[in-house]
Amino acid sequence: MHLVFLQKVPAVGARFRRNLHLQEYQSKKLMTDYGVAVQKFVVCDSPEDAKHATDHLKVDEYVIKAQILAGGRGKGTFSNGFKGGVHLTKDPSKVENLVDSMLGNNLITKQTGKNGVKVSKVMVAEALDIARETYFAIVLDRTHAGPVMVGSRHGGMDIEETAEKDPDSIVKVPVDITTGITKEQSISVAQSLGFEGSKLQQAADQISKLYELFINVDATQVEINPFAETPDGRVVCFDAKINFDDNASFRQSEIFAMDDKAETDPREVEAERLRLNYIGLEGSIGCLVNGAGLAMATMDIIKLHGGEPANFLDIGGGVSQQQVHDAFHLLMGDKHVKAILVNIFGGIVNCGTVATGIVQACKQLHLELPLVVRLQGNNMDKAQEILTSSGLNIKMDNDFSQAAKIAVECAKQNS
């Protein structure tokens, strides 16, 4: 279970957005705060904690799960040779050894890269069998201008796959955000998901509590998959994905304070501090561009000329000289960068402001990397004059494609 808000490429014109990463145990705690039924669990950050975990849980079977954000934990391998980031056992005496084998070691999965991610916490939870799986979600929907409950009798698989194979199984129920979910709606959705008997009211109650969670934490999506029943008649939320509205972070300060950045690219952590729209890549050409569309086009044309972009970086329309300085600071701190390409189209942006910022940044930060600049639009003549008279070794070209080609050549020569 992960709480993940991850926006890989900012929308055109978008301002800085936060990336919220919460571990499975954090999301389970959030759900239990709202009375949502999840497996009982404890969190261990030392072998000593594991000694008391089984005493606290006292269940028939335990599931031991390494806490990292990457998927594929169960099939992963630890740096100490131990295999599997998820283990099941009915023997309480084995829990401590399993936890000890995970803590402090890097877990390598298909999503972590070759070095893996260090495990600093392990969750020990109640293992439950599933008798029947369903799917349930609450999402914000523009068409209905509010929350919509989405459900299917088929759980444990992607909802897109379900919609393709059995579209008639998908249930959609809009909720009036001013009045909230009604008892009749929650029961109707639970019936549509196939819950019967005593499990019907349990499911309806869980649906109502999930809606309460959705509203109170300013979520844009709460997805439970599977939303399932156990052989002993319990209705449990086994796995969840919750997306938050980052514009409501001022109301959700406690939740956003739990953000786990241990696995986040350090470059993106620094960009967040500087309030820049940035995504780190693995290429050698640092890109500083205004506008998300132009930034993506710049990355494309770099690749067209045989190079690889080191980042997506959109400084936006209201750029200041300080922002240009901060962007250079970020690019120069990336060991992958062998050349920098500045590509600015001056519509709202004043090219003169950008040029002044470039000169100041180069001098204050003692730039030694090759720098290629393309400026077009508002006040471009004045901007080019500022760069030319600076005495700095800046390569300028007004042609988009040619500027990218020069940057690629510079990066290769500097490698």
Sequence and secondary structure as in RCSB ss.txt:
>XXXX:A:sequence
MHLVFLQKVPAVGARFRRNLHLQEYQSKKLMTDYGVAVQKFVVCDSPEDAKHATDHLKVDEYVIKAQILAGGRGK
GTFSNGFKGGVHLTKDPSKVENLVDSMLGNNLITKQTGKNGVKVSKVMVAEALDIARETYFAIVLDRTHAGPVMV
GSRHGGMDIEETAEKDPDSIVKVPVDITTGITKEQSISVAQSLGFEGSKLQQAADQISKLYELFINVDATQVEIN
PFAETPDGRVVCFDAKINFDDNASFRQSEIFAMDDKAETDPREVEAERLRLNYIGLEGSIGCLVNGAGLAMATMD
IIKLHGGEPANFLDIGGGVSQQQVHDAFHLLMGDKHVKAILVNIFGGIVNCGTVATGIVQACKQLHLELPLVVRL
QGNNMDKAQEILTSSGLNIKMDNDFSQAAKIAVECAKQNS
>XXXX:A:secstr
 BEEE  SS  TT      EEE HHHHHHHHHHTT     EEEESSHHHHHHHHHHH  S EEEEE  SSS GGG
 EETTS B SEEEES HHHHHHHHHHHTTSEEE TTT TT EE   EEEEE    SEEEEEEEEEETTTTEEEEE
EES  SS HHHHHHH GGG EEEE  TTT   HHHHHHHHHHTT  THHHHHHHHHHHHHHHHHHHTTEEEEEEE
EEEE TTS EEE  EEEEE GGGTTT HHHHTT   TTS HHHHHHHHHT EEEE S SEEEEESSHHHHHHHHH
HHHHTT  BSEEEE  SS  HHHHHHHHHHHHT TT SEEEEEEEESSS HHHHHHHHHHHHHHHT  S EEEEE
EETTHHHHHHHHHTT   EEE S HHHHHHHHHHHHHHT 
